[in-house]
Amino acid sequence: MHCSSRLSIVLSTMMVAGAALPAMAQQPSVLTVLRVADADTYDPIRTTSTRMGEVMFMLGDTLVSMDYDLKTVKPGLAEKWEISDDGLRYRFTLRQDVKYCDGRPMKAEDVAYSLKRLADPANKSPIRNKVGPIKDVVVVDDHTIDYILSAPFSDTLYQLALPFTSIVDKNAVEKLGPNFGTQGFNGTGPYCWQSWTPRQQLVLTKNPYYNWGPSIYKNPSPQVDQIIWKVVPESNTLMAAIQSRQGDTSQNVPTFALESMKRVPGMQLSHQTAAIDDYFLGFRVNKPVMQDLAVRRAINAAIDRDTIVKAIYFGYADPRRTMANPNAVDYDPGSEGLLPSYDPAAAMAMLDEAGWKPGADGIREKNGVRASFLVYGSRNDVTSRLAETIQANLRKVGIDMRIQLWDNTAVWGKLATQEFDAFIMNLPYITVSEWANFYFRSAQMPTPNRMNWNDKETDELAAQASAATTDESRVAATKALQKRLSEQAVWAPLVNVQLWNVSNDRVEGIKPHGLYGAALYKGLDIRVKN
């Protein structure tokens, strides 16, 4: 009996040890996300960068979330909300199970602090006006706040889903001071800040407390232990890194490679059809050539968007023929046809009628002014080819477009100089009201209204859309806005770049989202096979 007991103990011990071995050998799951550029900061109120946004959705949470249709607002940190009849007060009831990465429970005072910090003029946030005329954020109790406006703002819920309104930790902000978002971050998102080497990589680790993810996900908690956001600025190198498994997923695989990626064993491609990523040629309308409406309309008629889609984006973009994107909330189909369609002969006729006559070198002139303008943009493979194609299109109708492209780190400063006549840029947005109020109101000059469009009618209509308290009044104002901006050809829409995500067969559960251009959003259903 004694020997038998000893044998049982030994066998039991071996069984326990054997059962423990797989757990001891299990490696943390790591997802490497490749992207072509980095943000300048990860303080959500300090930048409009989409690169900040795609990470901030993981580092932080917002009061509300957005469904995959990019139109339906759903609960986030707020379980529910009530809007006063006059549209001036939004009462949010907060979840009671939310914790920061350091384990501290989130309360209403944290939400109030974060939103007031965004609204404070002293902080000079570039997106202050996107969230409406905030008057105050009042703590009702530990889990209730009143978000109070000085005037109705029809986009309130949409804007409160964006990364700029992420709830931050006052303690971390005060401890890090100006280094908050560059040397550390403490939020309530599914992932926590571990380290950042600017322009190289940002490392996030799973928030051990997180189990309150949006209902659009099957899993309320993150399924990956660590996420590495790695910068690979050159398109060909990024593509090769995905194929060689040096990275797991990317939304920045160049469009010329997407078709071939479909044929690579183990590669998975997924597409979000509702996303908005509009590229446009903006005209600085107070410059000598650009101030002429005939020139702006002629440029619209001279650009061959279908060829751009085929030759530069290999079919993975959609030609844009209207000022506002058809995916935007309150887009008016009646605006189709208000901008001139591709017709070089019509473009030349417009210029002839307006008095722009060909000079000896083929470039048109009027009253001693040459039809020549300088365009600024960000230097990359796609923008270079896009600018050169437009340049060739315009040359055929007698307009000279000079190109100056700048590195991503320099372009924003160069745009701030206002030394350009036009610029090429892309932007994401949700609603027509947001688009019009942020980019076209005179109060937004000189940035982000880099067109310097100063138009009383636009200002009045944008204000009406913003302050609308009924769907009918908002739609009427946004419809009129689209008509006004189209007739004035304030810019030339180019393409909407489709959102495609590429991942290898180690990765499961990716469904591109697209809010503010972010494919992964919260990423809660993503799993990685080691």
N, C-alpha and C positions, 0 to 999 in steps of 0.2 A: 504494500500500500504506500509505503514511504517513497519508493522509487517511482511508482506511478504518479504520485502527487507532484514530485519534482519534474517529471516529464511533461505533465499537464501545464505546469507553470512556464516551462521553457517554450513549449509549443504556443501557449497563449501570448507570451512575450514576442515571439517571432511573428505571430499573426498580426499583433498590434503594430509592430515595427514595420512589417511589410505593408500594412494598410496605410501607414503614414508616409511611406516613401514617395508615392506619386505626388502628394501635396507638397512635400519638401522640394521635389524636383521641379514643380510647376513654376514656369517663368512668368513674370508680369506681362500682360498683353500690351503691345506698343503699336500705335498707328502713326505712320509718318505721312504727313500731308505736305505735298510740294506746291509751291506757289512762286510767281515770278517777282513779287515785290513785297516789301514789309511796310508797316505803318511807321509814322514818326513818333507816335506815343500810343499808349493803351489807357490813357485817361479819357473816358468816353466823351467828356464835354470839351475836349481840346482840339478835336480834329473831325473832319468830315470823311476821312479816309475809309473806303470800303474794306481795306486790309485790317483796319482796326475793328470794323464791324464784324467780320467773319470770325474773329477770335473772341470779341466781346460777348457774342451770343453764348459762348461756352464759359467764359469767366464770370458772367453776370446774368441776372434775370431782370425782366421788365414787368410792369404791372399787368400787362396783357400780352398775349401771344398771337401769332398769325397762322391760319390754316394754310395748306398747300396751294389753295387757289389764290392766295395773296390778296384776298378781298374780305375774308371772314375773320373777324376779331374773336378770339377765344380767351378764357381765363389764363392768367399767368400767376404772378405773386398775389394778385387779387382774385378771390373766389367769385366775386360778383360786384356789380356797381349799379348805381342809380344816378340818373341825370335829372337835374331840376328842369322845370318847364321852361324857364328862361335861358337854359343852356349855359348858365354861369357856374354851376356847382356840380362836380362829379364826386359822389361819395363811394369810395372803394373799401370793401371789406376784405382784409388781408388773410392769407393762410396763417395758421398758427404753428405750423411744423417746420418753418424755414430756418436754416442755420447758415451762417457764414462758414467759410473754409476753416476758420480757427475755432469753430464750434459754438460761437456766440449766437444766441437766438436773434433773428431779425424782428424788429418791432416797427410800429408806425413812425416813430421818431427818426428811424433810419431812412425810411422812404421820404419823409418830409425834408430831411437834411439833403438828400441826393437831388431832389427836384428843385429845391431852393438854390442849391449850389449851381445848377444849370441855369436857373433864371437870373441869378445875381449879375447885374451889369458889370460889376467889378471884375468878374471872371472872364469877361469878353469872349464868351463861347461863340464860335462861328455858326453854331446851329441854334442859338437862342431863339430866333424867330420861327423855327420850324415847329416848336411846341406850343405856339399861341401866346396870347397875352396873359401870362400867369400873374395873378394878383397876390395869391398866398397859397400855402399848403398847410392846412391846419390838422393837428393831431386831435382826433376825437377821443380815442382811447388807444390802448396798446395795439389793437388790430383794426383800426378804422382811421382813414384820413379823408379830409375834404380837399379836393383839388379845385381851387377857386380861380375863375377867370375874370378879367375886367370887361371882357366882351365875349360873345359867343364865338366858338371856334369849331367849325364843322369837322375838322380833321383830328380832333383831340385823341380819340382812341387809336387811330392809325399811327399817329406820331408816338404815342406812348408804347408802341410795340418795337420802336426802332432802338438800336444799340446805344444811342446818346443818352437815353433815359434809364440806363441800367442803374440798379441800386448799389451804391458803394458803401464802404465802411468809413465812417467819420474818423475813427481812431487811426486807420491806416493813412488816410488823407493828411491828417495833422502830423502824424509821425514822419511821413516821407516828404511832406511839403511839395516843392516843385518836382520832386522825383517820383511822385505817385504816378503809376502807369508806365514808368521806365525802369525803376528798380524794385518794384513790388506792386502787389494788388491783392485786395481781400474782398471777395464778392460772394454772392449766393448761388453762383452758377454750378453746373455739373462738374466743372474742372477748376483746379486751383493753380495759381502762378507758382512755377518752380524756378525758372531762370529765363533770361532773355539776352541774347547776343545780337544786337541790332544788325539787320541786313544779312543775318546768317540763320538763326533759328530761335524759336520760342518754345519752351517746354512746359507742358501742363500735366498735372496729375489729378487723378480722380478725387472728387469731393466725397469723402466717406459718408457724409450725412445726407447726401442729395437723394430724395425720393419723391419729388414734387414736380416732375416734368410735365409739359403740356400734354393734353389728351390726344394730340395728333400722333403721339408715339405709343407703341405697344409697351415699351419699358419706361417707367417713371424715373429710373436710375441709370447712370452711365454704365456701359458694358465693357469699356476699355480702361485699362489702368493708367496709361500714359499716352498723351498725344504730343507729337513733335511737329511744329509748323516750321518747315525748312524752306529757305529761300533759294531758288535756282533761277536766276534772272534771264538766262538765255534759253529760248524756246526749244532748240534742238537738244540741248543738254537735259532739259526737263523731260522731254519725251524719252530720251535714252534711259534716264534714271527710272522712269516708270517701267519700262520694258525689262530692265535688268534687276528689278525688285529692290532698288535702292530707296524707293519710295512706294507707298501703298496706294495713294489716291491723289487726284488733283482735278481742279476745275479749270486749270490753265493750260492744258494740253493744246498746242496750236491747232487751228481748224484744219490745216492741210494734212495733219496726221490722224484725224479722227476716223476717216474711212479705213485707213490701213490698220488702225488699232482694233477695229472690229474683227479683223482676220487674224490677230495675234492670239494664239492659244493662252487662255487664262486671263485675258483682259475683259473687263465688264464696262459697258457704257450705259449711262442713264441720263435722261433728258427731262428738264422742267420746262413745259411749254408756256407757263404763265409769267415767267420772269421778264423783267424790263431791264435792258442794258443798252440804252439808246446812244448811238454815236451821232454827232451833229457838227456842222460848221457854223459857228456863231459869228455874227457880224457886229463889229463895234460901230453902231449906227451914227455916231457923231464924228466919224472920220470922213474926209472928203469924198472918197469913192463909195464907201459903204452907206453913206447917208442917202444915196439915190435909190429909191424903191425899185426903179427899173433895173438897176444893176443887181439888186438882191433877188428879184424875181427871175432875171435872166440866168443867174448862177444856178438857181433851183432847176430851171429848164435844161441847163447844159450838162448836169451831172447824170451819168449813166449808172444808176444804182444797181440795175440787174447785172451788169458786167462786174461791178464791184463785188457783189455777192458771190458770183461764180469764180472770178479770178483771184480774189483775195481771201474770201472766207470759205471757198470750196463748197458752197451751198449751205453752210452752217450759220447763216444769218438771214434775216428777212429784210428786204428793201423797205425803207421807211418813206412814205409819201405824204404823211400828215404831220403836223406839228406835235400833237400829243400821241402817245403810244396806244394802239388799240387794246392793249391789256390793262390800261389804267382805269381805275374807278371813275365813272362819269365821262368816259371817252364818247365823243359824238360822231357816229358814222357819217353824219351829214357834212363833216369837215373834209371828207374825201373829195378831191377835185379842186379844192380851194387854192392849193399850191400848184404851180405849173408842173405838168408831167414832163418826162424826158422828151425834148424836141429841140435839137440844136438850131434848126432853121427858125423856129419860133423865138428862141433866145436871141438870135441875131436881129430878128425883126424888132423885138422889144428895145434892143440897144440902139438900132437905127432910129426908131421913132423918138427915143429920148434924147437924140442928138449926139450919141457916142459914135464917132466915125473912125474907120480904120486908118491908122497911121502908116508910114512907110514900112515899118517892120511888122505890120499886121495887128499891132496892139492899138486898141481904140483910144480916142482922145475926145475931150469935151471941154471947151473953154480953157485950153492949155493944161488940163489935168489928164494924165494917162490913166487908163483903166488897169491900174496895177495896185496890188495890195499884199501886205505881209501877214502870213499866218503863223501862229505859234502852236506848238503841240508837244506831247511827250514822246521822247525818242524810243521807239521799239520797232520790231520787224513789221508789225501790222500797220501802225500809224504811218510809218515811212512810205509803205506801198499805197496806202489809202490817200495820203497827201499827193503823191506823185501821179496817181490816176486822176484825181480831181484837177490837178495842175494841167494835165494833158487835155482833159475835157474842156477846160476853160480857155485854153490856148486856141482851140478850134473856133471859138466864137469871138476871139479878139480880146480876151481878158488875161492878164499876166498875174499869176499867183506865185509869190515868192515864199519859200518854205524855210522856217527856222524851228528845228526840233531840239528839245532840251532833255537832259537826263531827268529821271523821276524825282531825284532829290533836289533839282534846281528849277523845275518847270513852274512850281507854284509861286516861287519868288519872282520869276520872270513875268508871269501873268500879272502879278501885282503891280508891275511897272506901268501897265497900260500902254506899252510901246507898240502893240500889235494893231492890225486892222481887223483881223479875224482870228479865230482859234478853233482847234479841233479838240473835242472832249467827249467823254461818255458820262452817263449819269443813270442811277437807279431811282425810282420813285414809286409811289403807290397810287396816288389820286391826282386828277387834273388840277384840283385846287392847290394841293401841295406844290406841284410843278410850277404853276403860274405864280403863286405867291412867293415862292422862294427864289425863282430865277428871273422874273419879269417885272416885279414891282419896283418903282423908282427908289424906294427906301433901301433896296438891296444893292444899289450901285456903290462902289464899283465892283464889289464882289459879294455874292455870286452872280449878280446881274452884270456880267462883264461886257454885255452888249451895250451897256449904258442906255438901255431903252427907257426913256422918260416920257410916258404917255398917260395922260389923265384918264382916258377911257379904260385902259388896262388896269390902272390902279383902282378905279371905282368898281369894275367888275370883279377883280380879285378880292377886294374887300367884301363885296356882296357874297361871293362864294364862301369865303372864310367865315363870315358871320351868319350864314344861313342856319336856320333852326328847323327847316323842313327839307325833305328830299327835293320837292318841286322847285323851291327857290334856289337851292344849290345847283341843281341840274340846269336851270335856266341861265344862271350866271356863268357856269363853266362852258355851256354851249356857246354863249356870246363871246367868251374869252377865246375859245378855239378859233372862232370865225375872225375875230379881230387880229390875232397874232398870225394867222394864216394869210390873211389879205395883206398884211404888212411885211410878210416874209422876214421875220426878225432873225431867223436862222434857216439853214438848209438841213433838214433831217437827212441822215445818211442810211444807217442800218440799225437794226436791233440784233445784237449778237446773241445767238441762242446759248442757253446754259446747259452745258454737257459736263458730266463728271465721269472720269475714268478711274477705275480701280483694278487691282489685281485680284487673283482668286483667293488670297488670304483674307479678303475683306467681305463681310456680309452686312446686309441691312442698310445700305446707303440708298436714300431716296432724295434727290436734290430738292432743296426748298426754294431758295432764291430771294428771301427778304433782304433788302439792301445789298443784293448781289451775292449773298452767302449761300453756297450750295449745301453745306453741312448743317447750318443752323445750330441746334442743340446737340445733334449727333447721338441721341440716346439709344437708337436701335442698332448702331454700328457695333459689329463684333469682329474680332481678329483671331484667326486660327494660327497658333504658334507652330 
